[in-house]
Amino acid sequence: MSLCAALWGPLGLLLSLALRPALGTHTKRDYCVLGAGPAGLQMAAFLHRAGRDYEVFERAPAPGSFFTRYPRHRKLISINKRYTGKDNAEFNLRHDWNSLLSHDPRLLFRHYSQAYFPDAGDMVRYLRDFADRLGLRVQYNTNIVHVTLEKDRRAWNGHYFILTNQKGQVYQCSVLLVATGLSVPNQVDFPGSEHAEGYESVSVDPEDFVGQNVLILGRGNSAFETAENILGVTNFIHMLSRSRVRLSWATHYVGDLRAINNGLLDTYQLKSLDGLLESDLRDLAIVKDAKGKFHITLKFFLEEANASQSADAIPLPQDDNDNFAMRVAYDRVIRCLGWNFDFSIFNQSLRLSSGSEFSRKYPLIRASYESKGSRGLFILGTASHSVDYRKSAGGFIHGFRYTVRAVHRLLERRHHGIAWPRTEHPITQLTDSIVRRVNEASGLYQMFGVLADVILLKENATSFEYLQEFPMQMLAQLETLTGRTARHGLFVINMEYGKNFSGPDKDVFFHDRSVGHTEDAWQSNFLHPVIYYYRHLPTEQEVRFRPAHWPLPRPTAIHHIVEDFLTDWTAPVGHILPLRRFLENCLDTDLRSFYAESCFLFALTRQKLPPFCQQGYLRMQGLMSTKSLRDHGVESGLLRDYAAMGQVPEDSSRQPGDHEPVGRPLAAGHLIQSLDSNKEEL
């Protein structure tokens, strides 16, 4: 903190707040974004493209300040897969975990690093170019030190957000978008915790740990990243945490331990002195002896000891149990316990936290990413991860770039009357539309169980509207939030893992783990598409009290597309045929495509024609003259037998000497009258 910032303390802040009404120097903005990290810049890009009045406030002199320091050992664990064998940009984003969304193909992260796990410096460079090339409006070196509410009936949400920076300048915002991430190191208060060095400040030079005994508190990626850096120079490393380590390939949660950092697991299981231990830190204490070594004892022993006793006289567990696991002395203790949200700048009137243990890490927000305490305050990026914590990728760039887009669409609807983007198609394209999205869409793929595509059926299921990446838990409010209607039924397309496949105690490599038969598709383990059908839009009560472990209320019908090793759901028999039959059963219709001759025969034999024939054949699209069709028409009495009469139907457009065109449409007359009568029966 600079000297100026230090002097700007409670006294300066109070002076600013007292002078604010008199000075009347508000800078007014419709949208204020706190933080120019990935989430803040992503929202700024959407606001900028929509032509909205916005400003981004960043306390550092450049964007992405978090990545200038973290991760401490500079290697990101977000995948930079530059080659997939496909040219589809949307599909490739499934495997690009670093790029933000934009319409500029130059702003893909693969242009900034060739490494599969890039250096953090590459992310800093990428974010700088993202802000500059898109011309985003960012105020750098602007540290917002206080945020409060000011009631005003004229405001969009019944109040304005009043922001004050380190110089006392005041900003008035209609909507506040907080993208400051998690920046406060998590600390557990126990006796001796002050002896632990923090991940945020500990040395990253392995030479500083040569020949030392090291204890690391924590079991996440930062803890294992720290261990990986010094694994080859220490005597041993012990890692202590409250619960067992969770491996991302077992839990399918990207925030758990990644394989790139798990070298300590090898040395532990192969008995090379390093090890993992489980215990609640609040039950322990760290004691420093006269030689500067650290000993682990029980908090109970410390409380029983006389306060006047020296550290060397405090009882240790090995006094009673000579094979106590941590009976050795440690040279260093390192705290790697993760991060919390910084609530300090927010006035209590915003009601961002309830005080519970979980809400001390994350702000309290709804499934729409809006604060539960203040309308118009949205939490973006890593800090919004409470919506899908340990369930999906919303705390990481490759996840929250899509949730930020969803928030922007909600804001466009609420404040500018712009309905949620959609495309409309005839019902005959329903199967193809679903197949295309489940094979290409990156938002569905990365934010599985959180964002889903929604298909809204039109009256009589003749056509449908397709809405992409809507927050699933807000389904009951879909009509209000999107401006679309769901009166005739809807489909929801989600991506899911098998319900019993993910977890720290699961063996995800068991024999026959893959499901290959379509009749067993509901037992699929790996990520696969699931389609829910509802005759009516679920109510808020149905969403809230849905069955345990279900992402949505119980539907009218449900269909699992069987998992695929290549995540390519295009097999005609294994994937597409079962899907089409499911859709047909829900709609009580036939979604197949037909040749004109088949439609002609259906018109003679069925009361209800398939939609393909209704939308093509009955509009005289694709019905061409063939000998077979003429024969059918004559036999049914719909056409006259001109050949037997030695005549041809008159055509006023033909000139003398013209030949009959190949594939000429059938004559009208009695045929059209019959088709009109069929329309009335549909």
Disulfide bonds with the S-S distance in Angstrom:
Cys32-Cys173 1.89
Cys599-Cys613 2.05
